[in-house]
Amino acid sequence: MLPKIRGDQIDVLEQNFKQNRNPNDFEISLISAEAGLSENEVKLWYQHRLAVWRQRQGLPANSGYVNE
């Protein structure tokens, strides 16, 4: 289940997602600090957002996760 995320936090996450769809652990830490979310919340959001992006690209939604 995705965490409850505010609009301003989504803006931060989306901005970072546009720059890098697969951040490493260090980048996840930076994004979580910037958005005011836990690293786990950021990872969950990225997993969901990447699945949505992949489906829109006509790719399988589940082939690859952020920092498994």
Helices and strands as residue ranges (DSSP letters): H 7-19, H 25-35, H 39-56
